[in-house]
Amino acid sequence: MKSEWTPAKGFVVAGLVALLCGALFGVIGSWQHVIPGVVDAIPFVKSRPLHVSLVIAWIFLTAVGGVYHYLPKIVGAPLHSTRLAWLHLAIFIGTGMAIMASYFMGRFGGREYWEFPPVLGIPIAASWLLFIYNFFLTANKHKGPWPAYLWMWATGIVFFLITFAEANLYLFPHFTGNMVRELTVQWKAYGALTGSWNMLVYGTAMVVMERASGNTAIARSKTAFLLFGLGFTNLLFGWAHHIYPVPSALWIRVLAYAISMTEWIILARMIQQWRSTLEEGKQGQGSMTGRFLFASEIWVFLNLGLALLISVPAINLFTHGTHITVAHAMGSTIGINTTILFASVFFISGASITKNLRMGFWLFNGSLLLFWLCLVGAGMVKGYYTVLSDLHFQVIMERIRPFIVGFAISGVGLFVGLSMLVWDGIQALLNLPNSLEDLAAHHAIDTELPRSPASVNGRAVHQGSSTTARP
């Protein structure tokens, strides 16, 4: 049967549309690096913020949709207010359309990630207050101690609003009057901002693993809470490795370095369990959810290793401001967050594996790997010649051109793979059963889960400022 629309479903479908549009502007922007003026109607100064804003919208829309979908099942009670959830979605979409219009008209303002006129931040904050109100009144219906993913969601929801406010402090003369102060606060806000949306995404990953495997012990283990605490610490302090070149207080840089290095604990844990990860990944190949959870493991491994390397000051000197920073951002937002969110989308929709989905999955991941490697290669070459040679900028850019061409070509493959996944995801969601009874039959689960051993990547989730791992 076809379902009625729900706020959760509306958020997820809107997220998928935002992802496809964001990927399209990303392809346009990448080719503008290769062939200047290739799309005159949308110059790079417009295509870049359109790409960034839409991809961030994909993360938030789909993560929030997951919270609205799973939360009533977790607490065993309806959402506190469906009307407020609809209002949240309406404000989010309306503001998003206003932001896109402002970019097309060339009206900018703000800073990195929030390049739209600052006044449009007001409805974003207002809609988020509705989300906070709805979430906590619903979550408080949960009987007994909260599992780790509820703490992740709660932390991510609250800290998004805090970091969003911090990102707008540049509007006050006290900050704009001092370059060091403004740069420090801005990068603090953005580093913690990614930590806040990671909390939402990784909490969703833990819920999907629990409900797919039936193992309720995952999110209630000491390890899950230990890694949640470590991730929360990274959210609060790990951002400072972005500002090594800024002459800020020494203790900030030392603390950031020490906290960033704690993620080696997670990497060591992953290496220890690598064999079991491969075996469990094979067991999960029978569903799109299992495939994407397994893919997220691979991307966690790759991107965590890169994040740890660029957190070392001596290496950061070469990588800061190069394409390696972009590779790290792409590895996090596309490699980790997007694969986890696709796992959630296909779990919610219950889509079975089709030839189109299988091709889209491999094209997406294969193209993303080439895309990521080209960015790393370009960053290594640019960092080396920038620091250790007297070559002019234009000469250096000519030397990295083969990597940029590879990056643009792989971006086309990435867009095609995403298009295939998005199309099937939306189709499956449009046929999703809506009633609680239909949903229980659809997933063969109810609000109470069987306590059977995990079979699909049944491990806890670590939340870091930029990366994640499941022990």
C-alpha positions as CSV (number, residue, x, y, z in Angstrom):
1,M,0.0,0.0,0.0
2,K,1.1,3.6,-0.6
3,S,1.7,5.6,2.5
4,E,0.5,9.0,3.7
5,W,3.2,11.7,4.1
6,T,4.8,11.9,7.5
7,P,7.3,14.6,8.6
8,A,10.1,12.1,8.8
9,K,9.4,11.0,5.3
10,G,9.2,14.6,4.1
11,F,12.6,15.4,5.6
12,V,14.3,12.3,4.1
13,V,12.9,12.9,0.6
14,A,13.8,16.6,0.8
15,G,17.3,15.5,1.9
16,L,17.7,13.2,-1.1
17,V,16.6,16.0,-3.5
18,A,19.1,18.3,-1.8
19,L,21.9,15.7,-2.2
20,L,21.3,15.3,-5.9
21,C,21.2,19.1,-6.5
22,G,24.3,19.6,-4.4
23,A,26.2,16.9,-6.3
24,L,25.2,18.6,-9.6
25,F,26.6,21.9,-8.5
26,G,29.7,20.1,-7.3
27,V,30.3,18.6,-10.7
28,I,29.8,22.1,-12.3
29,G,32.3,23.6,-9.8
30,S,34.9,20.8,-10.4
31,W,34.9,21.3,-14.2
32,Q,35.2,25.1,-13.7
33,H,38.6,24.3,-12.3
34,V,39.5,22.4,-15.4
35,I,37.9,24.5,-18.1
36,P,37.4,28.1,-16.8
37,G,34.1,29.6,-17.9
38,V,32.6,26.2,-18.9
39,V,29.3,27.3,-17.3
40,D,29.1,31.0,-17.4
41,A,25.5,31.2,-16.2
42,I,26.6,29.8,-12.8
43,P,30.2,31.0,-12.0
44,F,32.3,29.3,-9.4
45,V,31.6,32.0,-6.9
46,K,27.9,30.8,-7.0
47,S,28.4,27.0,-7.7
48,R,30.6,26.5,-4.7
49,P,28.2,27.9,-2.0
50,L,25.3,26.2,-3.7
51,H,27.1,22.9,-3.6
52,V,28.2,23.3,0.1
53,S,24.8,24.5,1.4
54,L,22.9,21.7,-0.4
55,V,25.2,19.0,0.8
56,I,25.0,20.3,4.4
57,A,21.2,20.4,3.9
58,W,21.2,16.7,2.9
59,I,23.0,15.8,6.1
60,F,20.7,17.7,8.4
61,L,17.5,16.9,6.6
62,T,18.1,13.2,6.4
63,A,19.5,13.0,9.9
64,V,16.6,14.9,11.4
65,G,14.2,12.8,9.3
66,G,15.8,9.7,10.9
67,V,15.3,11.1,14.4
68,Y,11.7,11.8,13.7
69,H,11.2,8.3,12.3
70,Y,13.1,6.2,14.9
71,L,12.4,8.2,18.1
72,P,8.7,7.2,18.5
73,K,9.7,3.5,18.1
74,I,12.5,3.8,20.6
75,V,10.4,5.4,23.3
76,G,7.3,3.4,22.5
77,A,5.1,6.5,22.2
78,P,4.0,8.9,19.4
79,L,6.0,12.0,18.6
80,H,5.0,14.8,21.0
81,S,3.8,17.1,18.1
82,T,3.5,16.1,14.5
83,R,2.3,19.6,13.7
84,L,5.5,21.1,15.0
85,A,7.5,18.6,13.0
86,W,5.7,19.7,9.8
87,L,6.3,23.3,10.7
88,H,10.0,22.6,11.2
89,L,10.2,21.1,7.7
90,A,8.2,23.9,6.1
91,I,10.5,26.6,7.7
92,F,13.6,24.6,6.7
93,I,12.6,24.2,3.1
94,G,11.3,27.8,2.8
95,T,14.6,29.1,4.2
96,G,16.6,26.8,2.0
97,M,14.8,28.1,-1.1
98,A,15.5,31.7,0.0
99,I,19.2,30.9,0.5
100,M,19.4,29.3,-3.0
101,A,17.7,32.4,-4.5
102,S,20.1,34.7,-2.7
103,Y,23.1,32.8,-4.1
104,F,21.7,32.9,-7.7
105,M,21.2,36.7,-7.3
106,G,24.7,37.1,-6.0
107,R,23.7,38.2,-2.6
108,F,26.1,36.8,-0.1
109,G,27.1,37.4,3.5
110,G,28.3,35.4,6.4
111,R,31.2,33.0,6.4
112,E,32.2,29.5,5.5
113,Y,29.2,27.1,5.3
114,W,26.9,30.0,6.0
115,E,27.6,32.3,3.0
116,F,24.0,33.6,2.8
117,P,22.8,36.9,4.2
118,P,22.8,36.6,8.1
119,V,19.1,37.5,8.4
120,L,18.3,34.1,7.0
121,G,19.9,32.5,10.0
122,I,16.9,33.6,12.1
123,P,14.4,31.1,10.7
124,I,17.0,28.4,10.8
125,A,17.5,29.0,14.6
126,A,13.7,29.2,15.1
127,S,13.0,25.9,13.4
128,W,15.8,24.3,15.4
129,L,14.2,25.4,18.6
130,L,11.0,23.6,17.5
131,F,13.1,20.5,17.0
132,I,14.7,20.8,20.4
133,Y,11.3,21.2,22.1
134,N,9.8,18.2,20.1
135,F,12.8,16.0,20.7
136,F,13.1,16.3,24.4
137,L,9.4,16.1,25.2
138,T,9.3,12.9,23.2
139,A,12.6,11.4,24.4
140,N,11.6,12.0,28.0
141,K,8.9,9.3,27.5
142,H,11.6,6.7,27.4
143,K,11.5,4.4,30.3
144,G,14.8,3.6,32.0
145,P,18.3,4.8,31.3
146,W,18.9,6.4,27.8
147,P,21.0,4.3,25.4
148,A,24.0,6.0,23.9
149,Y,22.3,7.1,20.7
150,L,19.7,9.2,22.5
151,W,22.6,11.0,24.3
152,M,24.3,11.5,20.9
153,W,21.2,12.9,19.4
154,A,20.5,15.2,22.4
155,T,24.1,16.5,22.4
156,G,24.1,17.1,18.6
157,I,20.8,18.9,18.7
158,V,21.8,21.2,21.5
159,F,25.3,21.9,20.3
160,F,24.2,22.7,16.7
161,L,22.3,25.7,18.1
162,I,25.3,26.7,20.2
163,T,27.8,26.4,17.3
164,F,25.4,28.1,14.9
165,A,25.3,31.1,17.3
166,E,29.1,31.1,17.6
167,A,29.4,31.1,13.8
168,N,27.6,34.4,13.7
169,L,29.7,36.2,16.3
170,Y,31.6,37.9,13.5
171,L,28.6,40.3,13.3
172,F,29.9,41.9,16.5
173,P,32.7,44.5,16.3
174,H,34.5,42.8,19.2
175,F,35.4,39.9,17.0
176,T,35.8,41.6,13.6
177,G,38.1,44.1,15.2
178,N,40.7,41.5,15.8
179,M,41.7,39.1,13.0
180,V,43.2,36.4,15.3
181,R,40.1,36.5,17.6
182,E,37.7,36.3,14.6
183,L,39.6,33.4,12.9
184,T,39.9,31.5,16.1
185,V,36.2,31.8,16.9
186,Q,35.1,31.0,13.4
187,W,37.2,27.8,13.1
188,K,36.1,26.8,16.6
189,A,32.5,27.2,15.6
190,Y,32.9,25.2,12.3
191,G,34.9,22.4,13.9
192,A,32.3,22.0,16.6
193,L,29.5,22.4,14.0
194,T,30.7,19.3,12.2
195,G,30.9,17.5,15.5
196,S,27.3,18.4,16.2
197,W,26.0,17.0,12.9
198,N,28.2,13.9,13.3
199,M,26.5,13.3,16.6
200,L,23.1,13.1,14.8
201,V,24.5,10.9,12.0
202,Y,26.4,8.5,14.2
203,G,23.5,8.2,16.6
204,T,21.4,7.2,13.6
205,A,24.0,4.7,12.6
206,M,23.8,3.1,16.0
207,V,20.0,2.9,15.9
208,V,20.1,1.3,12.4
209,M,22.6,-1.3,13.5
210,E,20.6,-2.1,16.6
211,R,17.3,-2.5,14.8
212,A,18.8,-4.3,11.8
213,S,20.6,-6.8,14.1
214,G,18.2,-7.0,17.0
215,N,21.0,-6.6,19.4
216,T,19.9,-4.0,22.0
217,A,23.1,-4.3,24.0
218,I,25.1,-2.4,21.4
219,A,24.0,1.1,22.6
220,R,24.0,0.3,26.3
221,S,27.5,-1.1,26.6
222,K,30.3,0.7,28.6
223,T,32.3,0.9,25.4
224,A,29.6,2.8,23.6
225,F,29.4,5.4,26.4
226,L,33.2,5.6,26.7
227,L,33.5,6.3,23.0
228,F,30.6,8.8,23.1
229,G,32.5,10.6,25.9
230,L,35.6,10.7,23.8
231,G,33.7,11.9,20.8
232,F,32.1,14.6,22.9
233,T,35.5,15.8,24.1
234,N,36.6,16.0,20.5
235,L,33.6,18.1,19.7
236,L,34.5,20.5,22.4
237,F,38.2,20.8,21.8
238,G,39.4,18.9,18.8
239,W,38.5,21.8,16.4
240,A,41.7,23.6,17.4
241,H,44.0,21.6,15.1
242,H,42.4,23.7,12.3
243,I,44.1,26.8,13.6
244,Y,47.7,25.8,14.1
245,P,48.8,28.6,11.7
246,V,46.9,31.2,13.7
247,P,49.0,32.8,16.5
248,S,46.5,31.8,19.2
249,A,47.3,30.8,22.8
250,L,49.8,27.9,23.0
251,W,47.7,25.9,25.4
252,I,44.8,25.8,22.8
253,R,47.1,24.2,20.2
254,V,48.7,21.8,22.7
255,L,45.3,20.7,24.0
256,A,43.9,20.3,20.5
257,Y,46.9,18.2,19.5
258,A,46.6,15.9,22.6
259,I,42.9,15.4,22.0
260,S,43.2,14.8,18.3
261,M,45.8,12.1,19.1
262,T,43.3,10.2,21.3
263,E,41.6,9.1,18.1
264,W,44.6,6.7,17.6
265,I,42.8,4.7,20.3
266,I,39.9,4.3,17.8
267,L,42.2,3.5,14.9
268,A,44.0,0.8,17.0
269,R,40.6,-0.7,17.9
270,M,39.6,-0.8,14.3
271,I,42.8,-2.5,13.2
272,Q,42.3,-5.1,15.9
273,Q,38.8,-5.9,14.7
274,W,39.5,-5.5,11.0
275,R,39.2,-9.2,10.3
276,S,35.8,-9.5,12.0
277,T,34.7,-6.3,10.2
278,L,35.3,-8.0,6.9
279,E,33.5,-11.1,7.9
280,E,30.5,-9.2,9.2
281,G,30.4,-7.0,6.2
282,K,30.1,-10.1,4.0
283,Q,27.1,-11.2,6.1
284,G,25.4,-7.8,5.5
285,Q,25.6,-8.0,1.7
286,G,22.1,-9.2,1.5
287,S,20.6,-5.7,2.1
288,M,21.4,-2.1,1.0
289,T,21.6,-1.2,4.6
290,G,24.3,-3.7,5.3
291,R,26.3,-2.7,2.2
292,F,26.3,0.9,3.2
293,L,27.2,0.2,6.8
294,F,30.1,-1.9,5.6
295,A,31.1,0.9,3.2
296,S,31.0,3.4,6.1
297,E,33.6,1.2,7.9
298,I,36.0,1.4,5.0
299,W,35.6,5.2,4.8
300,V,36.0,5.6,8.5
301,F,39.3,3.8,8.3
302,L,40.6,5.8,5.4
303,N,39.5,9.2,6.6
304,L,40.4,8.7,10.3
305,G,43.9,7.9,9.1
306,L,44.1,11.1,7.1
307,A,42.6,13.2,9.9
308,L,45.2,11.9,12.3
309,L,48.0,12.7,10.0
310,I,46.9,16.3,9.3
311,S,46.5,16.8,13.1
312,V,50.3,16.5,13.5
313,P,51.7,20.1,13.4
314,A,54.7,19.2,11.2
315,I,52.4,17.6,8.6
316,N,49.7,20.2,9.0
317,L,52.3,22.8,7.8
318,F,52.3,21.2,4.4
319,T,48.6,20.2,4.2
320,H,46.8,23.3,5.6
321,G,44.9,25.1,2.8
322,T,45.6,22.4,0.2
323,H,43.4,19.9,-1.5
324,I,44.1,17.5,1.3
325,T,41.9,19.5,3.6
326,V,39.2,19.2,0.9
327,A,39.8,15.4,0.7
328,H,39.3,15.2,4.5
329,A,36.0,17.2,4.3
330,M,34.8,15.1,1.3
331,G,35.8,11.9,3.0
332,S,33.8,12.9,6.1
333,T,30.7,14.3,4.5
334,I,30.4,11.9,1.5
335,G,32.4,8.8,2.5
336,I,31.2,8.5,6.1
337,N,28.1,10.6,6.7
338,T,26.5,10.0,3.3
339,T,27.0,6.2,3.4
340,I,25.5,6.1,7.0
341,L,22.6,8.2,5.9
342,F,22.0,6.0,2.8
343,A,22.0,3.0,5.2
344,S,19.2,4.7,7.2
345,V,17.3,5.7,4.0
346,F,17.2,2.1,2.7
347,F,16.4,0.7,6.1
348,I,13.4,3.1,6.5
349,S,12.2,2.3,3.0
350,G,12.9,-1.4,3.1
351,A,14.2,-1.3,-0.5
352,S,15.4,-4.6,-1.8
353,I,18.6,-4.8,-3.8
354,T,18.1,-4.2,-7.5
355,K,20.5,-4.2,-10.4
356,N,20.2,-0.4,-10.5
357,L,21.0,-0.1,-6.8
358,R,23.9,-2.5,-7.0
359,M,25.4,-0.6,-9.9
360,G,24.8,2.7,-8.2
361,F,26.5,1.5,-5.0
362,W,29.7,0.4,-6.7
363,L,29.8,3.4,-9.1
364,F,29.4,5.7,-6.1
365,N,32.1,4.2,-3.9
366,G,34.5,3.5,-6.8
367,S,34.2,7.1,-8.1
368,L,34.5,8.5,-4.6
369,L,37.7,6.6,-3.9
370,L,39.3,8.0,-7.1
371,F,37.9,11.4,-6.3
372,W,39.5,11.3,-2.8
373,L,42.8,10.0,-4.0
374,C,43.1,12.7,-6.6
375,L,42.5,15.4,-4.0
376,V,45.1,13.8,-1.7
377,G,47.6,13.7,-4.6
378,A,46.9,17.3,-5.5
379,G,47.3,18.4,-1.9
380,M,50.6,16.6,-1.5
381,V,52.1,18.1,-4.6
382,K,50.8,21.6,-3.8
383,G,52.0,21.5,-0.2
384,Y,55.4,20.3,-1.1
385,Y,56.1,23.0,-3.7
386,T,54.5,25.7,-1.7
387,V,56.6,25.1,1.4
388,L,59.9,23.8,-0.1
389,S,60.2,25.7,-3.4
390,D,60.1,29.2,-4.8
391,L,57.8,28.3,-7.6
392,H,55.0,30.8,-8.4
393,F,51.4,29.8,-7.6
394,Q,50.5,29.4,-11.2
395,V,53.3,27.0,-11.9
396,I,52.4,24.9,-8.9
397,M,48.8,24.8,-10.1
398,E,49.9,23.6,-13.5
399,R,51.8,20.7,-11.8
400,I,48.7,19.5,-10.0
401,R,46.4,19.8,-13.1
402,P,46.4,16.0,-13.9
403,F,45.0,15.4,-10.4
404,I,42.4,18.1,-10.9
405,V,41.3,16.5,-14.2
406,G,41.0,13.1,-12.5
407,F,39.1,14.7,-9.7
408,A,36.6,16.3,-12.2
409,I,36.1,13.1,-14.2
410,S,35.6,11.0,-11.1
411,G,33.1,13.6,-9.9
412,V,30.9,12.8,-12.9
413,G,30.9,9.1,-12.0
414,L,30.1,10.0,-8.4
415,F,27.1,12.1,-9.6
416,V,25.8,9.3,-11.8
417,G,26.1,6.8,-8.9
418,L,24.4,9.1,-6.5
419,S,21.6,9.7,-9.1
420,M,20.9,6.0,-9.3
421,L,20.8,5.7,-5.5
422,V,18.6,8.8,-5.0
423,W,16.1,7.7,-7.6
424,D,15.6,4.3,-6.1
425,G,15.6,5.7,-2.6
426,I,12.8,8.1,-3.4
427,Q,10.8,5.5,-5.2
428,A,11.0,3.1,-2.3
429,L,10.0,5.8,0.2
430,L,6.9,6.8,-1.8
431,N,5.7,3.2,-1.4
432,L,6.6,3.0,2.3
433,P,3.8,1.6,4.6
434,N,2.7,4.3,7.1
435,S,0.8,2.8,10.0
436,L,2.6,1.5,13.1
437,E,1.3,-2.0,12.3
438,D,2.4,-1.8,8.7
439,L,5.8,-0.5,9.8
440,A,6.2,-3.4,12.2
441,A,5.4,-5.9,9.6
442,H,7.6,-4.0,7.1
443,H,10.7,-4.4,9.3
444,A,9.6,-7.5,11.2
445,I,10.2,-5.6,14.3
446,D,8.2,-3.6,16.9
447,T,9.2,-1.2,19.6
448,E,10.7,-4.1,21.5
449,L,13.6,-5.7,19.7
450,P,14.7,-9.4,19.9
451,R,18.0,-9.8,21.8
452,S,19.8,-11.9,19.2
453,P,23.5,-11.6,18.3
454,A,24.4,-8.8,16.0
455,S,24.7,-9.8,12.3
456,V,25.2,-6.5,10.5
457,N,28.1,-4.5,11.8
458,G,26.8,-4.7,15.3
459,R,29.3,-2.4,17.0
460,A,29.1,0.8,19.0
461,V,29.7,4.1,17.3
462,H,32.3,6.7,18.2
463,Q,31.6,10.3,17.5
464,G,34.5,12.6,16.8
465,S,34.9,16.1,15.6
466,S,35.4,14.9,12.1
467,T,35.5,11.1,12.0
468,T,33.8,8.0,13.5
469,A,34.6,4.4,14.3
470,R,32.6,1.5,15.6
471,P,34.5,-0.9,17.9
